[in-house]
């Protein structure tokens, strides 16, 4: 029997992951350097963290930058379109977004809890990367779908906001409480979400 060996991430990477996880769970100020080192599999209070970062604040900013760099690009999903079927395209985007929300769970939890601790330049970068850019890409895609069909689009910016934020709220319920009303799972949620998108599109002359 062949046993696959999973390589251990570099120490710097382990420290960033551990820090963001603990910051999200306990808060920045309540998380000690020793706790981060321990969570990363290092001896607590050994000074290992300071071999890679000058301070806890520098570690926080590096961890956020690392998450933003590693985050899946919406443009990669949009590059797979068109599929020639609006329902299939919305389904692909919905599943991509849920997976993206799962990957950045710790980052989102930290932002909701303690974004005020970040310098303004970092908050601006987070907004641009997590909000402004994805919304612009979704809005442009929706506009192109209507334009290619030769029909007048609705307020696609507002529509994108409603669709995307409803999905974020669904995932947030799961992350906060471990459940959602009626035990609705991803398959049911995505199915209903896609139906809403298709229905709105049809009312404005865009067929599925």
Secondary structure as the mmCIF struct_conf table of DSSP 4:
data_model
#
loop_
_struct_conf.conf_type_id
_struct_conf.id
_struct_conf.beg_label_comp_id
_struct_conf.beg_label_asym_id
_struct_conf.beg_label_seq_id
_struct_conf.end_label_comp_id
_struct_conf.end_label_asym_id
_struct_conf.end_label_seq_id
HELX_LH_PP_P HELX_LH_PP_P1 UNK A 2 UNK A 10
HELX_RH_AL_P HELX_RH_AL_P1 UNK A 11 UNK A 26
TURN_TY1_P TURN_TY1_P1 UNK A 28 UNK A 30
HELX_RH_AL_P HELX_RH_AL_P2 UNK A 33 UNK A 39
TURN_TY1_P TURN_TY1_P2 UNK A 40 UNK A 41
BEND BEND1 UNK A 42 UNK A 42
TURN_TY1_P TURN_TY1_P3 UNK A 44 UNK A 45
BEND BEND2 UNK A 46 UNK A 47
HELX_RH_3T_P HELX_RH_3T_P1 UNK A 49 UNK A 51
TURN_TY1_P TURN_TY1_P4 UNK A 52 UNK A 52
BEND BEND3 UNK A 54 UNK A 55
HELX_RH_AL_P HELX_RH_AL_P3 UNK A 56 UNK A 70
BEND BEND4 UNK A 71 UNK A 71
HELX_LH_PP_P HELX_LH_PP_P2 UNK A 72 UNK A 73
HELX_RH_AL_P HELX_RH_AL_P4 UNK A 74 UNK A 78
TURN_TY1_P TURN_TY1_P5 UNK A 79 UNK A 80
BEND BEND5 UNK A 84 UNK A 84
HELX_RH_AL_P HELX_RH_AL_P5 UNK A 86 UNK A 103
TURN_TY1_P TURN_TY1_P6 UNK A 104 UNK A 104
HELX_RH_AL_P HELX_RH_AL_P6 UNK A 105 UNK A 114
HELX_RH_3T_P HELX_RH_3T_P2 UNK A 115 UNK A 117
BEND BEND6 UNK A 118 UNK A 118
HELX_RH_AL_P HELX_RH_AL_P7 UNK A 120 UNK A 127
HELX_RH_PI_P HELX_RH_PI_P1 UNK A 128 UNK A 132
HELX_RH_AL_P HELX_RH_AL_P8 UNK A 133 UNK A 149
TURN_TY1_P TURN_TY1_P7 UNK A 150 UNK A 150
HELX_RH_AL_P HELX_RH_AL_P9 UNK A 156 UNK A 177
BEND BEND7 UNK A 178 UNK A 178
HELX_RH_3T_P HELX_RH_3T_P3 UNK A 181 UNK A 183
HELX_RH_AL_P HELX_RH_AL_P10 UNK A 186 UNK A 203
TURN_TY1_P TURN_TY1_P8 UNK A 204 UNK A 205
#
